[in-house]
Amino acid sequence: MNIEIGSYEAKTKLPELLRGVQLGKRYTITLRGEAIADLIPSGTSQKNEVAEAIIHMKQFMKSYPPMLGLDTKALIEQGRD
């Protein structure tokens, strides 16, 4: 869950927010009530997204049988026309 904080308050309390991020907290910085940025631990979301994408791709690959009898080289050449 993200904690919403206004941009002015984020500017004045940045050291405190950074300590919170070190403890795993996440903040959404707003400007006039509109979310403009997220302050999250470095690299956390990207690593999780990559791992999740790999899991989904493996599940997708297992859900379809192999396509036997296709000439991959011919398909590539056909696509170059």
N, C-alpha and C positions, 0 to 999 in steps of 0.2 A: 504494500500500500504506500502510495506517495503522499507526502505531507505538502500541502500547498502553502506557498509563501510569496508575498509580494516582492517585486524587484527591489524596491527601496530597502525593505527589511533585509533581503538577501545580501544587499551590498553592505549594510551596516553590521550584519552578523555573520559574515563569511567565515571567519575562523571557527565559530561555534558550529556552523553548518558542516564544515569540512570534518570536524571531529565526529559529528553525527554520521557522516558518510563512512568514515573509518569503522564505525560500529555497525555498518550495514543499513543505515537509514537511507531513504530515497526522498528527494524533494522535487516538486514541480514549481518552477518559478513562474509567476504570473505578472502580466503588465495590464493594468486596468481590468483585472478579472479574467484575462485570456491567457491560457498556458502558452509560454514561449520557449521554455527550456526545462530539461530534466537534469538534476544533479544526482548522479548515481556512482557507485564504486567503479573505478576504472577497469575496463575489459570484461566485467561480469556479464553484461547483457550480450555482448558479441559472442563470447564463448558459449553461452547457453543457446543462442540462436543457431550457431553452427552445429552444435551437438544435436539439437532438435531437428535441424534440416537433414542431417545424416540419417537419423532414425527414420524420418518420414520417407526418405529416398529408398532406404533398404526395404521398408514395408511395401512401398510402391512396386519395387522391382520383384518382390516375392509374389505379389498379387497377380502378375501377368505371366503366362507361360512363355518360354523362349520361342522366338519366331524362327523356326527351322526352315531351311530351304531358301532363304533370302540371300541374294548376292549383294553384299554391302558395297563393294566397289562399283557395281553397276548402278546402284542407287545414287552414290556420290556423283558419278559421271553424269547421270540423268539430271541431277540438280544443278549442274554447272551450265546447262544449256540456256 
